[in-house]
């Protein structure tokens, strides 16, 4: 469980860093957050 939590936190930090660097607009940031949320949902169903 601890590994899963650590991986999740690491993934969220990476997503935040990439989305901050990769999006130029608020709409782009929203898409990045949505994509991150979908990835988390997929992880939860596996």
Jmol script that loads the backbone (N, CA, C; Angstrom):
load data "model"
ATOM      1  N   UNK A   1       0.824  -1.198   0.000  1.00  0.00           N
ATOM      2  CA  UNK A   1       0.000   0.000   0.000  1.00  0.00           C
ATOM      3  C   UNK A   1       0.863   1.254   0.000  1.00  0.00           C
ATOM      4  N   UNK A   2       1.952   1.200   0.743  1.00  0.00           N
ATOM      5  CA  UNK A   2       2.825   2.363   0.828  1.00  0.00           C
ATOM      6  C   UNK A   2       3.456   2.674  -0.532  1.00  0.00           C
ATOM      7  N   UNK A   3       3.802   1.613  -1.286  1.00  0.00           N
ATOM      8  CA  UNK A   3       4.372   1.820  -2.621  1.00  0.00           C
ATOM      9  C   UNK A   3       3.371   2.460  -3.563  1.00  0.00           C
ATOM     10  N   UNK A   4       2.127   2.018  -3.485  1.00  0.00           N
ATOM     11  CA  UNK A   4       1.088   2.567  -4.349  1.00  0.00           C
ATOM     12  C   UNK A   4       0.895   4.045  -4.052  1.00  0.00           C
ATOM     13  N   UNK A   5       0.852   4.388  -2.793  1.00  0.00           N
ATOM     14  CA  UNK A   5       0.673   5.781  -2.387  1.00  0.00           C
ATOM     15  C   UNK A   5       1.856   6.623  -2.848  1.00  0.00           C
ATOM     16  N   UNK A   6       3.054   6.096  -2.687  1.00  0.00           N
ATOM     17  CA  UNK A   6       4.259   6.819  -3.102  1.00  0.00           C
ATOM     18  C   UNK A   6       4.266   7.017  -4.618  1.00  0.00           C
ATOM     19  N   UNK A   7       3.880   5.990  -5.349  1.00  0.00           N
ATOM     20  CA  UNK A   7       3.826   6.089  -6.809  1.00  0.00           C
ATOM     21  C   UNK A   7       2.774   7.105  -7.240  1.00  0.00           C
ATOM     22  N   UNK A   8       1.654   7.121  -6.559  1.00  0.00           N
ATOM     23  CA  UNK A   8       0.590   8.061  -6.885  1.00  0.00           C
ATOM     24  C   UNK A   8       1.039   9.495  -6.638  1.00  0.00           C
ATOM     25  N   UNK A   9       1.654   9.739  -5.515  1.00  0.00           N
ATOM     26  CA  UNK A   9       2.136  11.085  -5.195  1.00  0.00           C
ATOM     27  C   UNK A   9       3.209  11.509  -6.191  1.00  0.00           C
ATOM     28  N   UNK A  10       4.114  10.599  -6.516  1.00  0.00           N
ATOM     29  CA  UNK A  10       5.165  10.909  -7.485  1.00  0.00           C
ATOM     30  C   UNK A  10       4.565  11.233  -8.845  1.00  0.00           C
ATOM     31  N   UNK A  11       3.571  10.461  -9.239  1.00  0.00           N
ATOM     32  CA  UNK A  11       2.907  10.708 -10.509  1.00  0.00           C
ATOM     33  C   UNK A  11       2.200  12.054 -10.540  1.00  0.00           C
ATOM     34  N   UNK A  12       1.556  12.396  -9.449  1.00  0.00           N
ATOM     35  CA  UNK A  12       0.869  13.686  -9.387  1.00  0.00           C
ATOM     36  C   UNK A  12       1.854  14.847  -9.442  1.00  0.00           C
ATOM     37  N   UNK A  13       2.977  14.697  -8.770  1.00  0.00           N
ATOM     38  CA  UNK A  13       4.002  15.746  -8.827  1.00  0.00           C
ATOM     39  C   UNK A  13       4.555  15.891 -10.240  1.00  0.00           C
ATOM     40  N   UNK A  14       4.797  14.779 -10.898  1.00  0.00           N
ATOM     41  CA  UNK A  14       5.282  14.816 -12.270  1.00  0.00           C
ATOM     42  C   UNK A  14       4.238  15.442 -13.191  1.00  0.00           C
ATOM     43  N   UNK A  15       3.000  15.060 -13.022  1.00  0.00           N
ATOM     44  CA  UNK A  15       1.920  15.627 -13.825  1.00  0.00           C
ATOM     45  C   UNK A  15       1.833  17.137 -13.625  1.00  0.00           C
ATOM     46  N   UNK A  16       1.936  17.576 -12.396  1.00  0.00           N
ATOM     47  CA  UNK A  16       1.887  19.006 -12.113  1.00  0.00           C
ATOM     48  C   UNK A  16       3.032  19.745 -12.791  1.00  0.00           C
ATOM     49  N   UNK A  17       4.224  19.177 -12.702  1.00  0.00           N
ATOM     50  CA  UNK A  17       5.386  19.818 -13.331  1.00  0.00           C
ATOM     51  C   UNK A  17       5.218  19.887 -14.844  1.00  0.00           C
ATOM     52  N   UNK A  18       4.779  18.793 -15.444  1.00  0.00           N
ATOM     53  CA  UNK A  18       4.613  18.768 -16.897  1.00  0.00           C
ATOM     54  C   UNK A  18       3.481  19.675 -17.357  1.00  0.00           C
ATOM     55  N   UNK A  19       2.394  19.687 -16.622  1.00  0.00           N
ATOM     56  CA  UNK A  19       1.265  20.512 -17.039  1.00  0.00           C
ATOM     57  C   UNK A  19       1.578  21.990 -16.892  1.00  0.00           C
ATOM     58  N   UNK A  20       2.341  22.338 -15.886  1.00  0.00           N
ATOM     59  CA  UNK A  20       2.726  23.738 -15.712  1.00  0.00           C
ATOM     60  C   UNK A  20       3.642  24.178 -16.852  1.00  0.00           C
ATOM     61  N   UNK A  21       4.544  23.303 -17.252  1.00  0.00           N
ATOM     62  CA  UNK A  21       5.479  23.635 -18.327  1.00  0.00           C
ATOM     63  C   UNK A  21       4.833  23.499 -19.699  1.00  0.00           C
ATOM     64  N   UNK A  22       3.840  22.619 -19.832  1.00  0.00           N
ATOM     65  CA  UNK A  22       3.321  22.285 -21.149  1.00  0.00           C
ATOM     66  C   UNK A  22       2.107  23.065 -21.612  1.00  0.00           C
ATOM     67  N   UNK A  23       1.399  23.712 -20.738  1.00  0.00           N
ATOM     68  CA  UNK A  23       0.180  24.389 -21.184  1.00  0.00           C
ATOM     69  C   UNK A  23       0.391  25.900 -21.195  1.00  0.00           C
ATOM     70  N   UNK A  24      -0.159  26.527 -22.199  1.00  0.00           N
ATOM     71  CA  UNK A  24       0.002  27.974 -22.342  1.00  0.00           C
ATOM     72  C   UNK A  24      -1.260  28.738 -21.975  1.00  0.00           C
ATOM     73  N   UNK A  25      -2.349  28.036 -21.765  1.00  0.00           N
ATOM     74  CA  UNK A  25      -3.612  28.688 -21.452  1.00  0.00           C
ATOM     75  C   UNK A  25      -4.303  27.967 -20.309  1.00  0.00           C
ATOM     76  N   UNK A  26      -5.319  28.578 -19.773  1.00  0.00           N
ATOM     77  CA  UNK A  26      -6.125  27.950 -18.726  1.00  0.00           C
ATOM     78  C   UNK A  26      -6.837  26.730 -19.296  1.00  0.00           C
ATOM     79  N   UNK A  27      -7.289  26.808 -20.528  1.00  0.00           N
ATOM     80  CA  UNK A  27      -7.956  25.667 -21.164  1.00  0.00           C
ATOM     81  C   UNK A  27      -6.988  24.493 -21.279  1.00  0.00           C
ATOM     82  N   UNK A  28      -5.754  24.755 -21.653  1.00  0.00           N
ATOM     83  CA  UNK A  28      -4.744  23.701 -21.747  1.00  0.00           C
ATOM     84  C   UNK A  28      -4.483  23.061 -20.398  1.00  0.00           C
ATOM     85  N   UNK A  29      -4.433  23.876 -19.358  1.00  0.00           N
ATOM     86  CA  UNK A  29      -4.235  23.353 -18.007  1.00  0.00           C
ATOM     87  C   UNK A  29      -5.400  22.466 -17.609  1.00  0.00           C
ATOM     88  N   UNK A  30      -6.616  22.878 -17.941  1.00  0.00           N
ATOM     89  CA  UNK A  30      -7.802  22.069 -17.633  1.00  0.00           C
ATOM     90  C   UNK A  30      -7.765  20.720 -18.324  1.00  0.00           C
ATOM     91  N   UNK A  31      -7.305  20.718 -19.560  1.00  0.00           N
ATOM     92  CA  UNK A  31      -7.185  19.436 -20.285  1.00  0.00           C
ATOM     93  C   UNK A  31      -6.151  18.545 -19.625  1.00  0.00           C
ATOM     94  N   UNK A  32      -5.041  19.121 -19.205  1.00  0.00           N
ATOM     95  CA  UNK A  32      -4.006  18.332 -18.541  1.00  0.00           C
ATOM     96  C   UNK A  32      -4.514  17.745 -17.234  1.00  0.00           C
ATOM     97  N   UNK A  33      -5.246  18.521 -16.471  1.00  0.00           N
ATOM     98  CA  UNK A  33      -5.801  18.027 -15.209  1.00  0.00           C
ATOM     99  C   UNK A  33      -6.806  16.916 -15.474  1.00  0.00           C
ATOM    100  N   UNK A  34      -7.622  17.088 -16.502  1.00  0.00           N
ATOM    101  CA  UNK A  34      -8.602  16.063 -16.849  1.00  0.00           C
ATOM    102  C   UNK A  34      -7.909  14.766 -17.255  1.00  0.00           C
ATOM    103  N   UNK A  35      -6.867  14.877 -18.053  1.00  0.00           N
ATOM    104  CA  UNK A  35      -6.114  13.690 -18.472  1.00  0.00           C
ATOM    105  C   UNK A  35      -5.494  12.996 -17.264  1.00  0.00           C
ATOM    106  N   UNK A  36      -4.965  13.770 -16.338  1.00  0.00           N
ATOM    107  CA  UNK A  36      -4.402  13.198 -15.119  1.00  0.00           C
ATOM    108  C   UNK A  36      -5.456  12.490 -14.296  1.00  0.00           C
ATOM    109  N   UNK A  37      -6.628  13.068 -14.203  1.00  0.00           N
ATOM    110  CA  UNK A  37      -7.725  12.441 -13.472  1.00  0.00           C
ATOM    111  C   UNK A  37      -8.163  11.128 -14.107  1.00  0.00           C
ATOM    112  N   UNK A  38      -8.185  11.100 -15.425  1.00  0.00           N
ATOM    113  CA  UNK A  38      -8.544   9.864 -16.113  1.00  0.00           C
ATOM    114  C   UNK A  38      -7.502   8.778 -15.880  1.00  0.00           C
ATOM    115  N   UNK A  39      -6.242   9.164 -15.846  1.00  0.00           N
ATOM    116  CA  UNK A  39      -5.183   8.184 -15.585  1.00  0.00           C
ATOM    117  C   UNK A  39      -5.327   7.607 -14.176  1.00  0.00           C
ATOM    118  N   UNK A  40      -5.668   8.455 -13.222  1.00  0.00           N
ATOM    119  CA  UNK A  40      -5.859   7.992 -11.840  1.00  0.00           C
ATOM    120  C   UNK A  40      -7.048   7.053 -11.768  1.00  0.00           C
ATOM    121  N   UNK A  41      -8.117   7.370 -12.494  1.00  0.00           N
ATOM    122  CA  UNK A  41      -9.282   6.482 -12.510  1.00  0.00           C
ATOM    123  C   UNK A  41      -8.922   5.118 -13.092  1.00  0.00           C
ATOM    124  N   UNK A  42      -8.143   5.107 -14.169  1.00  0.00           N
ATOM    125  CA  UNK A  42      -7.728   3.827 -14.755  1.00  0.00           C
ATOM    126  C   UNK A  42      -6.890   3.027 -13.776  1.00  0.00           C
ATOM    127  N   UNK A  43      -6.032   3.694 -13.028  1.00  0.00           N
ATOM    128  CA  UNK A  43      -5.216   3.004 -12.035  1.00  0.00           C
ATOM    129  C   UNK A  43      -6.100   2.380 -10.965  1.00  0.00           C
ATOM    130  N   UNK A  44      -7.178   3.064 -10.613  1.00  0.00           N
ATOM    131  CA  UNK A  44      -8.067   2.570  -9.576  1.00  0.00           C
ATOM    132  C   UNK A  44      -8.891   1.370 -10.014  1.00  0.00           C
ATOM    133  N   UNK A  45      -9.162   1.251 -11.306  1.00  0.00           N
ATOM    134  CA  UNK A  45      -9.959   0.136 -11.782  1.00  0.00           C
ATOM    135  C   UNK A  45      -9.131  -1.095 -12.089  1.00  0.00           C
ATOM    136  N   UNK A  46      -7.817  -0.940 -12.190  1.00  0.00           N
ATOM    137  CA  UNK A  46      -6.942  -2.087 -12.490  1.00  0.00           C
ATOM    138  C   UNK A  46      -6.669  -2.926 -11.280  1.00  0.00           C
TER     139      UNK A  46
END
end "model"
wireframe off; spacefill off
backbone 0.3
color backbone group
